[in-house]
Amino acid sequence: MVNEQKTAKEVESDRQHHIDRSIVILGAGNMGSALMKGIINANLTPTAKITACGVHLDKLQRLSAQWRVNHTLNLVEAVEAAEIVLLCVKPQTLPKVLAQVRQAVRKDQLLISIVAGVKIAFIQNAIGQQVAIVRSMPNIASTVDEGAAAVAFGEFVSEEQQRIAVSIFEAVGEVVVVAEEQLDAVTGLSGSGPAYIYMVIEALIDGGVKMGLSREIATKLAIQTVLGSAKLVKESGLHPAILRDQVTTPGGTAINAIHELESHGLRSMLINAVATATRRSEELSKIISKS
Ligand SMILES: NC(=O)c1ccc[n+]([C@@H]2O[C@H](COP(=O)([O-])OP(=O)(O)OC[C@H]3O[C@@H](n4cnc5c(N)ncnc54)[C@H](OP(=O)(O)O)[C@@H]3O)[C@@H](O)[C@H]2O)c1
């Protein structure tokens, strides 16, 4: 028995987070299946109550065999049977999917959308009734349970539904609650952020190779440096500038490298990157809303 191997604290934690609702994932692709795995691993609801939907039966069958969840190509039937509907299709596909399932949606259901740039009001209008809608911006690190997600609640979301939505994203990382207007900034920071950090890792590797390390060794060191530095900021609770000061000895290597980075405007570059991605997210959101 699995429970016999758990501590009382773990069992209590499971009980608190157990949501025990039927969940349908409309679009069990990269993000949809990452959330599904998180829900299963965190034991939020039994696998028999989870249904994966998509367009390619072979993909769904593989997912279903691996995770013991239900699968179907029939979105309407799946939505009818669900208490929670996760909208995980691409932005351009969402209007078609909403038009398809709108008759099946009920007022007691919770809709959770991770679709970038699509506003709660758009989904509300497409469904045509007052339904509980949560909009989220997760990131790709959800696939390794280290995601950074923000959630915004629509007008008709109850406190219980808010708790459920937070539990789902907590199953794959960290979650913050924001006003919907802030989701563009979230997209600019944590939604797009993995791309910036991949560039940093890539450049650190090249730096190591330039100075004579093998690519294999440089890669290992660069990855662990980024991972370990992030972990230290998180676990120490210290401001990154304090941690930076702690590793900067007078006249040493780090302060010379920092001077180099400052002279090329590293911090301004990253601030501008977040600002530019935020503005682009606002623009895309307007385009999607008009389509
Ligand atoms: N990837 C990210 O980093 C990220 C971050 C934040 C938010 N998002 C949002 O997450 C959503 C999904 O992104 P993704 O990267 O997971 O995309 P994805 O891997 O392409 O997944 C999309 C899924 O939608 C399914 N689908 C396509 N047409 C459908 C239809 N008519 N009915 C039902 N299912 C359908 C696809 O099915 P098949 O597999 O059968 O083709 C696929 O499983 C997007 O809206 C994106 O904006 C993504």
The ligand as a Gaussian input file, in Angstrom:
#p B3LYP/6-31G(d) Opt

LIG

0 1
 N        4.936000      25.774000     -24.508000
 C        5.071000      26.749000     -23.616000
 O        6.156000      27.076000     -23.123000
 C        3.837000      27.469000     -23.133000
 C        3.942000      28.352000     -22.032000
 C        2.772000      28.986000     -21.603000
 C        1.571000      28.782000     -22.251000
 N        1.525000      27.950000     -23.324000
 C        0.244000      27.743000     -24.010000
 O       -0.067000      26.382000     -23.924000
 C       -0.867000      26.006000     -25.051000
 C       -0.370000      24.682000     -25.580000
 O        0.970000      24.808000     -25.986000
 P        1.864000      23.518000     -26.243000
 O        3.254000      23.991000     -26.376000
 O        1.528000      22.473000     -25.253000
 O        1.295000      23.079000     -27.679000
 P        1.161000      21.601000     -28.311000
 O        2.201000      20.709000     -27.743000
 O        1.106000      21.790000     -29.785000
 O       -0.255000      21.081000     -27.797000
 C       -1.450000      21.467000     -28.388000
 C       -2.378000      20.285000     -28.292000
 O       -3.627000      20.684000     -28.830000
 C       -4.154000      19.542000     -29.522000
 N       -5.153000      20.007000     -30.493000
 C       -4.952000      20.613000     -31.689000
 N       -6.148000      20.849000     -32.284000
 C       -7.091000      20.379000     -31.428000
 C       -8.489000      20.303000     -31.479000
 N       -9.175000      20.789000     -32.513000
 N       -9.146000      19.735000     -30.457000
 C       -8.471000      19.238000     -29.386000
 N       -7.142000      19.260000     -29.280000
 C       -6.468000      19.817000     -30.299000
 C       -2.963000      18.905000     -30.158000
 O       -3.316000      17.567000     -30.443000
 P       -2.336000      16.554000     -31.212000
 O       -1.174000      16.347000     -30.277000
 O       -3.175000      15.333000     -31.345000
 O       -1.962000      17.207000     -32.478000
 C       -1.933000      19.051000     -29.050000
 O       -2.010000      17.936000     -28.182000
 C       -0.768000      27.163000     -26.048000
 O       -1.980000      27.868000     -26.103000
 C        0.312000      28.060000     -25.483000
 O        0.007000      29.425000     -25.709000
 C        2.623000      27.275000     -23.773000

